[in-house]
Amino acid sequence: MAVQQRRNSKTRKAKRRTHYKLPQVTLVKCPSCGEFKQPHRVCECGHYEGRKSA
């Protein structure tokens, strides 16, 4: 198993962690009520693919 020989600086650690970020959430407008929602999900108004879901 590898053993660390030298301490990493704060800058080096921060450079490595710049890619540890959450992906941006995609939002689309509901065609019936106009509210923003995630794609392929039922809207708060109950519509999906242009029809009212049960």
PDB file of N, H, CA, C and O in Angstrom:
ATOM      1  N   MET A   1       0.833  -1.178   0.000  1.00  0.00           N
ATOM      2  CA  MET A   1       0.000   0.000   0.000  1.00  0.00           C
ATOM      3  C   MET A   1       0.883   1.249   0.000  1.00  0.00           C
ATOM      4  O   MET A   1       1.923   1.282   0.658  1.00  0.00           O
ATOM      5  N   ALA A   2       0.465   2.265  -0.736  1.00  0.00           N
ATOM      6  H   ALA A   2      -0.380   2.239  -1.270  1.00  0.00           H
ATOM      7  CA  ALA A   2       1.272   3.476  -0.855  1.00  0.00           C
ATOM      8  C   ALA A   2       1.196   4.310   0.420  1.00  0.00           C
ATOM      9  O   ALA A   2       0.142   4.435   1.045  1.00  0.00           O
ATOM     10  N   VAL A   3       2.339   4.874   0.784  1.00  0.00           N
ATOM     11  H   VAL A   3       3.194   4.773   0.277  1.00  0.00           H
ATOM     12  CA  VAL A   3       2.426   5.727   1.958  1.00  0.00           C
ATOM     13  C   VAL A   3       2.851   7.115   1.496  1.00  0.00           C
ATOM     14  O   VAL A   3       3.800   7.265   0.727  1.00  0.00           O
ATOM     15  N   GLN A   4       2.138   8.118   1.973  1.00  0.00           N
ATOM     16  H   GLN A   4       1.366   7.996   2.597  1.00  0.00           H
ATOM     17  CA  GLN A   4       2.420   9.487   1.574  1.00  0.00           C
ATOM     18  C   GLN A   4       3.791   9.912   2.101  1.00  0.00           C
ATOM     19  O   GLN A   4       4.096   9.724   3.279  1.00  0.00           O
ATOM     20  N   GLN A   5       4.603  10.479   1.230  1.00  0.00           N
ATOM     21  H   GLN A   5       4.355  10.632   0.273  1.00  0.00           H
ATOM     22  CA  GLN A   5       5.952  10.885   1.610  1.00  0.00           C
ATOM     23  C   GLN A   5       6.022  12.353   2.017  1.00  0.00           C
ATOM     24  O   GLN A   5       6.801  12.723   2.896  1.00  0.00           O
ATOM     25  N   ARG A   6       5.200  13.192   1.370  1.00  0.00           N
ATOM     26  H   ARG A   6       4.568  12.892   0.656  1.00  0.00           H
ATOM     27  CA  ARG A   6       5.202  14.617   1.675  1.00  0.00           C
ATOM     28  C   ARG A   6       3.763  15.103   1.809  1.00  0.00           C
ATOM     29  O   ARG A   6       2.832  14.533   1.240  1.00  0.00           O
ATOM     30  N   ARG A   7       3.615  16.166   2.574  1.00  0.00           N
ATOM     31  H   ARG A   7       4.371  16.630   3.036  1.00  0.00           H
ATOM     32  CA  ARG A   7       2.296  16.755   2.753  1.00  0.00           C
ATOM     33  C   ARG A   7       1.903  17.542   1.508  1.00  0.00           C
ATOM     34  O   ARG A   7       2.715  18.290   0.964  1.00  0.00           O
ATOM     35  N   ASN A   8       0.653  17.377   1.054  1.00  0.00           N
ATOM     36  H   ASN A   8      -0.007  16.770   1.497  1.00  0.00           H
ATOM     37  CA  ASN A   8       0.142  18.162  -0.070  1.00  0.00           C
ATOM     38  C   ASN A   8      -0.277  19.539   0.426  1.00  0.00           C
ATOM     39  O   ASN A   8      -0.821  19.681   1.521  1.00  0.00           O
ATOM     40  N   SER A   9      -0.017  20.541  -0.390  1.00  0.00           N
ATOM     41  H   SER A   9       0.425  20.425  -1.279  1.00  0.00           H
ATOM     42  CA  SER A   9      -0.398  21.899  -0.023  1.00  0.00           C
ATOM     43  C   SER A   9      -1.910  22.085  -0.182  1.00  0.00           C
ATOM     44  O   SER A   9      -2.574  21.280  -0.834  1.00  0.00           O
ATOM     45  N   LYS A  10      -2.444  23.147   0.416  1.00  0.00           N
ATOM     46  H   LYS A  10      -1.904  23.801   0.946  1.00  0.00           H
ATOM     47  CA  LYS A  10      -3.864  23.458   0.302  1.00  0.00           C
ATOM     48  C   LYS A  10      -4.235  23.749  -1.150  1.00  0.00           C
ATOM     49  O   LYS A  10      -5.327  23.406  -1.605  1.00  0.00           O
ATOM     50  N   THR A  11      -3.316  24.381  -1.867  1.00  0.00           N
ATOM     51  H   THR A  11      -2.429  24.659  -1.498  1.00  0.00           H
ATOM     52  CA  THR A  11      -3.575  24.723  -3.268  1.00  0.00           C
ATOM     53  C   THR A  11      -3.692  23.473  -4.121  1.00  0.00           C
ATOM     54  O   THR A  11      -4.597  23.368  -4.949  1.00  0.00           O
ATOM     55  N   ARG A  12      -2.793  22.533  -3.928  1.00  0.00           N
ATOM     56  H   ARG A  12      -2.058  22.618  -3.255  1.00  0.00           H
ATOM     57  CA  ARG A  12      -2.830  21.290  -4.705  1.00  0.00           C
ATOM     58  C   ARG A  12      -4.107  20.500  -4.417  1.00  0.00           C
ATOM     59  O   ARG A  12      -4.715  19.926  -5.321  1.00  0.00           O
ATOM     60  N   LYS A  13      -4.500  20.482  -3.151  1.00  0.00           N
ATOM     61  H   LYS A  13      -4.006  20.948  -2.417  1.00  0.00           H
ATOM     62  CA  LYS A  13      -5.724  19.792  -2.764  1.00  0.00           C
ATOM     63  C   LYS A  13      -6.939  20.470  -3.410  1.00  0.00           C
ATOM     64  O   LYS A  13      -7.840  19.793  -3.905  1.00  0.00           O
ATOM     65  N   ALA A  14      -6.959  21.799  -3.402  1.00  0.00           N
ATOM     66  H   ALA A  14      -6.227  22.349  -3.000  1.00  0.00           H
ATOM     67  CA  ALA A  14      -8.075  22.546  -3.984  1.00  0.00           C
ATOM     68  C   ALA A  14      -8.153  22.351  -5.485  1.00  0.00           C
ATOM     69  O   ALA A  14      -9.249  22.264  -6.039  1.00  0.00           O
ATOM     70  N   LYS A  15      -6.999  22.280  -6.164  1.00  0.00           N
ATOM     71  H   LYS A  15      -6.108  22.351  -5.715  1.00  0.00           H
ATOM     72  CA  LYS A  15      -6.985  22.057  -7.609  1.00  0.00           C
ATOM     73  C   LYS A  15      -7.561  20.694  -7.955  1.00  0.00           C
ATOM     74  O   LYS A  15      -8.264  20.549  -8.956  1.00  0.00           O
ATOM     75  N   ARG A  16      -7.269  19.702  -7.137  1.00  0.00           N
ATOM     76  H   ARG A  16      -6.699  19.819  -6.324  1.00  0.00           H
ATOM     77  CA  ARG A  16      -7.802  18.364  -7.386  1.00  0.00           C
ATOM     78  C   ARG A  16      -9.308  18.327  -7.164  1.00  0.00           C
ATOM     79  O   ARG A  16     -10.025  17.616  -7.868  1.00  0.00           O
ATOM     80  N   ARG A  17      -9.784  19.084  -6.197  1.00  0.00           N
ATOM     81  H   ARG A  17      -9.201  19.662  -5.625  1.00  0.00           H
ATOM     82  CA  ARG A  17     -11.203  19.033  -5.834  1.00  0.00           C
ATOM     83  C   ARG A  17     -12.085  19.985  -6.629  1.00  0.00           C
ATOM     84  O   ARG A  17     -13.287  20.052  -6.371  1.00  0.00           O
ATOM     85  N   THR A  18     -11.532  20.721  -7.585  1.00  0.00           N
ATOM     86  H   THR A  18     -10.556  20.666  -7.795  1.00  0.00           H
ATOM     87  CA  THR A  18     -12.367  21.643  -8.364  1.00  0.00           C
ATOM     88  C   THR A  18     -13.390  20.896  -9.202  1.00  0.00           C
ATOM     89  O   THR A  18     -14.406  21.477  -9.585  1.00  0.00           O
ATOM     90  N   HIS A  19     -13.151  19.629  -9.496  1.00  0.00           N
ATOM     91  H   HIS A  19     -12.325  19.158  -9.185  1.00  0.00           H
ATOM     92  CA  HIS A  19     -14.058  18.851 -10.340  1.00  0.00           C
ATOM     93  C   HIS A  19     -15.105  18.109  -9.524  1.00  0.00           C
ATOM     94  O   HIS A  19     -15.959  17.430 -10.094  1.00  0.00           O
ATOM     95  N   TYR A  20     -15.056  18.227  -8.192  1.00  0.00           N
ATOM     96  H   TYR A  20     -14.363  18.779  -7.729  1.00  0.00           H
ATOM     97  CA  TYR A  20     -16.031  17.557  -7.340  1.00  0.00           C
ATOM     98  C   TYR A  20     -17.235  18.466  -7.159  1.00  0.00           C
ATOM     99  O   TYR A  20     -17.459  18.971  -6.059  1.00  0.00           O
ATOM    100  N   LYS A  21     -17.995  18.682  -8.185  1.00  0.00           N
ATOM    101  H   LYS A  21     -17.813  18.272  -9.079  1.00  0.00           H
ATOM    102  CA  LYS A  21     -19.142  19.565  -8.069  1.00  0.00           C
ATOM    103  C   LYS A  21     -20.400  18.844  -8.535  1.00  0.00           C
ATOM    104  O   LYS A  21     -20.333  17.884  -9.304  1.00  0.00           O
ATOM    105  N   LEU A  22     -21.525  19.310  -8.068  1.00  0.00           N
ATOM    106  H   LEU A  22     -21.579  20.090  -7.444  1.00  0.00           H
ATOM    107  CA  LEU A  22     -22.796  18.702  -8.436  1.00  0.00           C
ATOM    108  C   LEU A  22     -23.180  19.131  -9.841  1.00  0.00           C
ATOM    109  O   LEU A  22     -22.937  20.276 -10.224  1.00  0.00           O
ATOM    110  N   PRO A  23     -23.773  18.238 -10.613  1.00  0.00           N
ATOM    111  CA  PRO A  23     -24.216  18.623 -11.957  1.00  0.00           C
ATOM    112  C   PRO A  23     -25.407  19.578 -11.869  1.00  0.00           C
ATOM    113  O   PRO A  23     -26.223  19.499 -10.950  1.00  0.00           O
ATOM    114  N   GLN A  24     -25.483  20.465 -12.830  1.00  0.00           N
ATOM    115  H   GLN A  24     -24.820  20.529 -13.576  1.00  0.00           H
ATOM    116  CA  GLN A  24     -26.577  21.427 -12.846  1.00  0.00           C
ATOM    117  C   GLN A  24     -27.872  20.712 -13.230  1.00  0.00           C
ATOM    118  O   GLN A  24     -27.895  19.928 -14.179  1.00  0.00           O
ATOM    119  N   VAL A  25     -28.939  20.983 -12.497  1.00  0.00           N
ATOM    120  H   VAL A  25     -28.920  21.620 -11.726  1.00  0.00           H
ATOM    121  CA  VAL A  25     -30.217  20.320 -12.719  1.00  0.00           C
ATOM    122  C   VAL A  25     -30.880  20.913 -13.964  1.00  0.00           C
ATOM    123  O   VAL A  25     -30.968  22.133 -14.108  1.00  0.00           O
ATOM    124  N   THR A  26     -31.346  20.036 -14.863  1.00  0.00           N
ATOM    125  H   THR A  26     -31.274  19.046 -14.746  1.00  0.00           H
ATOM    126  CA  THR A  26     -32.039  20.467 -16.070  1.00  0.00           C
ATOM    127  C   THR A  26     -33.512  20.690 -15.750  1.00  0.00           C
ATOM    128  O   THR A  26     -34.158  19.838 -15.140  1.00  0.00           O
ATOM    129  N   LEU A  27     -34.033  21.830 -16.160  1.00  0.00           N
ATOM    130  H   LEU A  27     -33.507  22.522 -16.656  1.00  0.00           H
ATOM    131  CA  LEU A  27     -35.433  22.147 -15.945  1.00  0.00           C
ATOM    132  C   LEU A  27     -36.100  22.497 -17.265  1.00  0.00           C
ATOM    133  O   LEU A  27     -35.499  23.147 -18.120  1.00  0.00           O
ATOM    134  N   VAL A  28     -37.343  22.065 -17.429  1.00  0.00           N
ATOM    135  H   VAL A  28     -37.832  21.536 -16.735  1.00  0.00           H
ATOM    136  CA  VAL A  28     -38.137  22.403 -18.607  1.00  0.00           C
ATOM    137  C   VAL A  28     -39.468  22.970 -18.129  1.00  0.00           C
ATOM    138  O   VAL A  28     -39.897  22.713 -17.004  1.00  0.00           O
ATOM    139  N   LYS A  29     -40.114  23.745 -18.997  1.00  0.00           N
ATOM    140  H   LYS A  29     -39.765  23.954 -19.910  1.00  0.00           H
ATOM    141  CA  LYS A  29     -41.401  24.337 -18.663  1.00  0.00           C
ATOM    142  C   LYS A  29     -42.525  23.363 -18.976  1.00  0.00           C
ATOM    143  O   LYS A  29     -42.537  22.730 -20.031  1.00  0.00           O
ATOM    144  N   CYS A  30     -43.462  23.249 -18.054  1.00  0.00           N
ATOM    145  H   CYS A  30     -43.452  23.763 -17.197  1.00  0.00           H
ATOM    146  CA  CYS A  30     -44.644  22.412 -18.278  1.00  0.00           C
ATOM    147  C   CYS A  30     -45.520  23.102 -19.324  1.00  0.00           C
ATOM    148  O   CYS A  30     -45.805  24.292 -19.189  1.00  0.00           O
ATOM    149  N   PRO A  31     -45.956  22.379 -20.371  1.00  0.00           N
ATOM    150  CA  PRO A  31     -46.771  23.032 -21.404  1.00  0.00           C
ATOM    151  C   PRO A  31     -48.166  23.428 -20.923  1.00  0.00           C
ATOM    152  O   PRO A  31     -48.782  24.317 -21.511  1.00  0.00           O
ATOM    153  N   SER A  32     -48.674  22.794 -19.876  1.00  0.00           N
ATOM    154  H   SER A  32     -48.173  22.071 -19.398  1.00  0.00           H
ATOM    155  CA  SER A  32     -50.034  23.107 -19.444  1.00  0.00           C
ATOM    156  C   SER A  32     -50.084  24.232 -18.411  1.00  0.00           C
ATOM    157  O   SER A  32     -50.927  25.123 -18.519  1.00  0.00           O
ATOM    158  N   CYS A  33     -49.198  24.208 -17.409  1.00  0.00           N
ATOM    159  H   CYS A  33     -48.513  23.484 -17.322  1.00  0.00           H
ATOM    160  CA  CYS A  33     -49.274  25.246 -16.365  1.00  0.00           C
ATOM    161  C   CYS A  33     -48.120  26.246 -16.434  1.00  0.00           C
ATOM    162  O   CYS A  33     -48.208  27.319 -15.837  1.00  0.00           O
ATOM    163  N   GLY A  34     -47.037  25.919 -17.149  1.00  0.00           N
ATOM    164  H   GLY A  34     -46.965  25.048 -17.634  1.00  0.00           H
ATOM    165  CA  GLY A  34     -45.918  26.840 -17.297  1.00  0.00           C
ATOM    166  C   GLY A  34     -44.904  26.782 -16.167  1.00  0.00           C
ATOM    167  O   GLY A  34     -43.944  27.553 -16.159  1.00  0.00           O
ATOM    168  N   GLU A  35     -45.101  25.882 -15.215  1.00  0.00           N
ATOM    169  H   GLU A  35     -45.881  25.255 -15.222  1.00  0.00           H
ATOM    170  CA  GLU A  35     -44.169  25.748 -14.093  1.00  0.00           C
ATOM    171  C   GLU A  35     -42.945  24.950 -14.535  1.00  0.00           C
ATOM    172  O   GLU A  35     -43.050  24.058 -15.377  1.00  0.00           O
ATOM    173  N   PHE A  36     -41.773  25.277 -13.961  1.00  0.00           N
ATOM    174  H   PHE A  36     -41.688  26.001 -13.277  1.00  0.00           H
ATOM    175  CA  PHE A  36     -40.560  24.547 -14.292  1.00  0.00           C
ATOM    176  C   PHE A  36     -40.540  23.212 -13.562  1.00  0.00           C
ATOM    177  O   PHE A  36     -40.886  23.137 -12.383  1.00  0.00           O
ATOM    178  N   LYS A  37     -40.132  22.152 -14.270  1.00  0.00           N
ATOM    179  H   LYS A  37     -39.852  22.213 -15.228  1.00  0.00           H
ATOM    180  CA  LYS A  37     -40.054  20.816 -13.699  1.00  0.00           C
ATOM    181  C   LYS A  37     -38.899  20.078 -14.341  1.00  0.00           C
ATOM    182  O   LYS A  37     -38.366  20.523 -15.357  1.00  0.00           O
ATOM    183  N   GLN A  38     -38.500  18.940 -13.755  1.00  0.00           N
ATOM    184  H   GLN A  38     -38.933  18.578 -12.929  1.00  0.00           H
ATOM    185  CA  GLN A  38     -37.468  18.113 -14.355  1.00  0.00           C
ATOM    186  C   GLN A  38     -38.067  17.333 -15.515  1.00  0.00           C
ATOM    187  O   GLN A  38     -39.231  16.937 -15.450  1.00  0.00           O
ATOM    188  N   PRO A  39     -37.291  17.101 -16.586  1.00  0.00           N
ATOM    189  CA  PRO A  39     -37.833  16.354 -17.714  1.00  0.00           C
ATOM    190  C   PRO A  39     -38.165  14.914 -17.330  1.00  0.00           C
ATOM    191  O   PRO A  39     -37.527  14.337 -16.449  1.00  0.00           O
ATOM    192  N   HIS A  40     -39.164  14.339 -17.993  1.00  0.00           N
ATOM    193  H   HIS A  40     -39.682  14.807 -18.708  1.00  0.00           H
ATOM    194  CA  HIS A  40     -39.616  12.962 -17.785  1.00  0.00           C
ATOM    195  C   HIS A  40     -40.154  12.736 -16.378  1.00  0.00           C
ATOM    196  O   HIS A  40     -40.041  11.637 -15.834  1.00  0.00           O
ATOM    197  N   ARG A  41     -40.741  13.784 -15.788  1.00  0.00           N
ATOM    198  H   ARG A  41     -40.833  14.677 -16.230  1.00  0.00           H
ATOM    199  CA  ARG A  41     -41.380  13.681 -14.482  1.00  0.00           C
ATOM    200  C   ARG A  41     -42.787  14.268 -14.592  1.00  0.00           C
ATOM    201  O   ARG A  41     -43.028  15.143 -15.424  1.00  0.00           O
ATOM    202  N   VAL A  42     -43.704  13.801 -13.770  1.00  0.00           N
ATOM    203  H   VAL A  42     -43.509  13.090 -13.094  1.00  0.00           H
ATOM    204  CA  VAL A  42     -45.053  14.351 -13.729  1.00  0.00           C
ATOM    205  C   VAL A  42     -44.984  15.723 -13.068  1.00  0.00           C
ATOM    206  O   VAL A  42     -44.306  15.891 -12.054  1.00  0.00           O
ATOM    207  N   CYS A  43     -45.677  16.697 -13.633  1.00  0.00           N
ATOM    208  H   CYS A  43     -46.228  16.561 -14.456  1.00  0.00           H
ATOM    209  CA  CYS A  43     -45.689  18.059 -13.098  1.00  0.00           C
ATOM    210  C   CYS A  43     -46.574  18.122 -11.854  1.00  0.00           C
ATOM    211  O   CYS A  43     -47.353  17.207 -11.587  1.00  0.00           O
ATOM    212  N   GLU A  44     -46.444  19.217 -11.093  1.00  0.00           N
ATOM    213  H   GLU A  44     -45.811  19.960 -11.310  1.00  0.00           H
ATOM    214  CA  GLU A  44     -47.275  19.419  -9.908  1.00  0.00           C
ATOM    215  C   GLU A  44     -48.761  19.507 -10.281  1.00  0.00           C
ATOM    216  O   GLU A  44     -49.625  19.156  -9.477  1.00  0.00           O
ATOM    217  N   CYS A  45     -49.050  19.971 -11.489  1.00  0.00           N
ATOM    218  H   CYS A  45     -48.348  20.255 -12.142  1.00  0.00           H
ATOM    219  CA  CYS A  45     -50.446  20.069 -11.925  1.00  0.00           C
ATOM    220  C   CYS A  45     -51.005  18.713 -12.338  1.00  0.00           C
ATOM    221  O   CYS A  45     -52.208  18.589 -12.566  1.00  0.00           O
ATOM    222  N   GLY A  46     -50.149  17.688 -12.437  1.00  0.00           N
ATOM    223  H   GLY A  46     -49.171  17.788 -12.252  1.00  0.00           H
ATOM    224  CA  GLY A  46     -50.615  16.333 -12.743  1.00  0.00           C
ATOM    225  C   GLY A  46     -50.525  15.956 -14.206  1.00  0.00           C
ATOM    226  O   GLY A  46     -51.016  14.896 -14.594  1.00  0.00           O
ATOM    227  N   HIS A  47     -49.910  16.794 -15.033  1.00  0.00           N
ATOM    228  H   HIS A  47     -49.511  17.655 -14.718  1.00  0.00           H
ATOM    229  CA  HIS A  47     -49.811  16.494 -16.456  1.00  0.00           C
ATOM    230  C   HIS A  47     -48.470  15.843 -16.793  1.00  0.00           C
ATOM    231  O   HIS A  47     -47.437  16.158 -16.203  1.00  0.00           O
ATOM    232  N   TYR A  48     -48.520  14.925 -17.758  1.00  0.00           N
ATOM    233  H   TYR A  48     -49.359  14.669 -18.238  1.00  0.00           H
ATOM    234  CA  TYR A  48     -47.316  14.285 -18.280  1.00  0.00           C
ATOM    235  C   TYR A  48     -47.566  13.960 -19.737  1.00  0.00           C
ATOM    236  O   TYR A  48     -48.583  13.357 -20.078  1.00  0.00           O
ATOM    237  N   GLU A  49     -46.634  14.362 -20.608  1.00  0.00           N
ATOM    238  H   GLU A  49     -45.808  14.852 -20.332  1.00  0.00           H
ATOM    239  CA  GLU A  49     -46.751  14.132 -22.058  1.00  0.00           C
ATOM    240  C   GLU A  49     -48.060  14.697 -22.615  1.00  0.00           C
ATOM    241  O   GLU A  49     -48.670  14.100 -23.502  1.00  0.00           O
ATOM    242  N   GLY A  50     -48.482  15.830 -22.099  1.00  0.00           N
ATOM    243  H   GLY A  50     -47.987  16.315 -21.378  1.00  0.00           H
ATOM    244  CA  GLY A  50     -49.647  16.509 -22.642  1.00  0.00           C
ATOM    245  C   GLY A  50     -50.983  15.953 -22.181  1.00  0.00           C
ATOM    246  O   GLY A  50     -52.024  16.399 -22.664  1.00  0.00           O
ATOM    247  N   ARG A  51     -50.990  14.994 -21.263  1.00  0.00           N
ATOM    248  H   ARG A  51     -50.145  14.631 -20.871  1.00  0.00           H
ATOM    249  CA  ARG A  51     -52.261  14.461 -20.786  1.00  0.00           C
ATOM    250  C   ARG A  51     -52.253  14.396 -19.257  1.00  0.00           C
ATOM    251  O   ARG A  51     -51.196  14.350 -18.628  1.00  0.00           O
ATOM    252  N   LYS A  52     -53.445  14.393 -18.682  1.00  0.00           N
ATOM    253  H   LYS A  52     -54.304  14.431 -19.193  1.00  0.00           H
ATOM    254  CA  LYS A  52     -53.598  14.347 -17.231  1.00  0.00           C
ATOM    255  C   LYS A  52     -53.336  12.913 -16.761  1.00  0.00           C
ATOM    256  O   LYS A  52     -53.936  11.962 -17.261  1.00  0.00           O
ATOM    257  N   SER A  53     -52.422  12.778 -15.785  1.00  0.00           N
ATOM    258  H   SER A  53     -51.934  13.550 -15.378  1.00  0.00           H
ATOM    259  CA  SER A  53     -52.130  11.440 -15.265  1.00  0.00           C
ATOM    260  C   SER A  53     -53.072  11.110 -14.119  1.00  0.00           C
ATOM    261  O   SER A  53     -53.626  12.003 -13.478  1.00  0.00           O
ATOM    262  N   ALA A  54     -53.243   9.852 -13.874  1.00  0.00           N
ATOM    263  H   ALA A  54     -52.793   9.126 -14.395  1.00  0.00           H
ATOM    264  CA  ALA A  54     -54.204   9.393 -12.865  1.00  0.00           C
ATOM    265  C   ALA A  54     -53.716   9.633 -11.459  1.00  0.00           C
ATOM    266  O   ALA A  54     -54.411   9.302 -10.499  1.00  0.00           O
TER     267      ALA A  54
END
